[in-house]
Amino acid sequence: MDKDYLVQKKPLRALLLFSLPIIIGNLFQQTYTMVDSAIVGRYVSEGALAAVGASYSLTNIFICIAIGGGIGASVIVSRYFGAKEYGKMKLAVLTSFVSFLCISLFLGCFGLAFSKQIMLLLNTPVDVLDMAVKYLNIYFYGLPFLFMYNVLSAMFNALGKSKIPLFFLIFSSLFNIVLDLVLVRRFQMGVAGVAWATLIAQGISAVFSFLVFFRELRKLNCGKTAFFDRGEFYSMTKIALPSILQQSTVSIGMMLVQSVVNSFGSEALAGFSAAMRIESICIVPMSGIGNALSSYTAQNIGANRKDRVKQGYRAANGMVIVCAVFICFILECFHRQIISLFLGADGTADALATGEGYLTFMGWFFCLIGFKMAVDGLLRGAGDMKMFTIANLVNLSIRVLVATLLAPRFGIAMVWRAVPIGWFANWAISFAEYRTGKWRSIRTSRG
């Protein structure tokens, strides 16, 4: 495929070609946590599912930091790639690798030192606390691999090669499933087994991705550069920090209200954890479309084809509508069967009711997060980050305030009823910023 297809092909076709591998890849990536939950829920205990779920919102924040940071760095790389400034592009790539390696090592050490205190702060039920901490500690050992893989995926996407990380995700996801079954069912390792399975699968995938990426980079004749540049780091940070916030909004919100959910007991937590896993799958196509539009926007601005950005935005919204209708149909018709995959035949009534209530309500609102992610992706790709950041903070604030103030009084359902309100507010603010046209004149790099 032509390496310049994002700036040459018709917008809908370009976005489809680019986003489909991202969406499929992210779906496979979600199988890491989804399979972990399903296997411990069915083959260990409902308490084990609650333990993995108790740490889910926290572990997902680290995933979002890696993904959001990688996307922020890829905006700069996409600009240079679109402008054919390959030397600057390589410098930006190396700077991002050095930066995120240091960040992942720091976060891993911090997590290992304070994992139990964090779980206690989140009011994790006492009967699952030790299992939750054990799962979390093993997860922190693998944090550098997690960051390496997600940053590499963003770099592949910046070069328009979204199919390559897909192949590695398919391999690592299938390998992870095999390891889960072996370590949990055969060796009876419980939650530790699923944690080690994820670490090993991600580690192997990250190493192979690293080798393949630098082989692709050599083909561009980038020349020799330094390993780190402060100016490039600053340019990336301006994009990466709001991008991390945008990617983390769901998980930060869930972590901040986790203590509210935990107060309803481990049975409700198990149902809520299962539903969150399913929600994370439903958000994947919306996130993929937004991330694809980000790279599409950055490359077209770099190639001075700003006229194509609006066309791409309209195409992205059309893709969102199609995905949202399909998701709504599946959740409304098959919510009980889907929840039962996680809880098994012995799932308690409270767990099933919580999970089904979550899914049947949320099924109608995924178009909102799709529209939000599309316009956020455009603003991020253009480097228009001020209102983008404010919009995501408003989203987060609404969700946390409604859940923490109303759930203790009116029930756990208020936790998820706050979600579409936050999504809509986020979209409204970002869309108003898009309509101003300021994104056309934003500069995100020194070049």
Sequence and secondary structure as in RCSB ss.txt:
>XXXX:A:sequence
MDKDYLVQKKPLRALLLFSLPIIIGNLFQQTYTMVDSAIVGRYVSEGALAAVGASYSLTNIFICIAIGGGIGASV
IVSRYFGAKEYGKMKLAVLTSFVSFLCISLFLGCFGLAFSKQIMLLLNTPVDVLDMAVKYLNIYFYGLPFLFMYN
VLSAMFNALGKSKIPLFFLIFSSLFNIVLDLVLVRRFQMGVAGVAWATLIAQGISAVFSFLVFFRELRKLNCGKT
AFFDRGEFYSMTKIALPSILQQSTVSIGMMLVQSVVNSFGSEALAGFSAAMRIESICIVPMSGIGNALSSYTAQN
IGANRKDRVKQGYRAANGMVIVCAVFICFILECFHRQIISLFLGADGTADALATGEGYLTFMGWFFCLIGFKMAV
DGLLRGAGDMKMFTIANLVNLSIRVLVATLLAPRFGIAMVWRAVPIGWFANWAISFAEYRTGKWRSIRTSRG
>XXXX:A:secstr
  TTHHHHS HHHHHHHHHHHHHHHHHHHHHHHHHHHHHHHHHT HHHHHHHHHHHHHHHHHHHHHHHHHHHHHH
HHHHHHHTT HHHHHHHHHHHHHHHHHHHHHHHHHHHHHHHHHHHHTT  GGGHHHHHHHHHHHHHTHHHHHHHH
HHHHHHHHTT THHHHHHHHHHHHHHHHHHHIIIIIS  HHHHHHHHHHHHHHHHHHHHHHHHHHHHHTT     
 S  HHHHHHHHHHHHHHHHHHHHHHHHHHHTHHHHHTT HHHHHHHHHHHHHHHHHHHHHHHHHHHHHHHHHHH
HHTT THHHHHHHHHHHHHHHHHHHHHHHHHHHHHHHHHHHHH TT  HHHHHHHHHHHHHHTT HHHHHHHHHH
HHHHHHHT  HHHHHHHHHHHHHHHHHHHHHHHHH THHHHHHHHHHHHHHHHHHHHHHHHTGGGG   S  
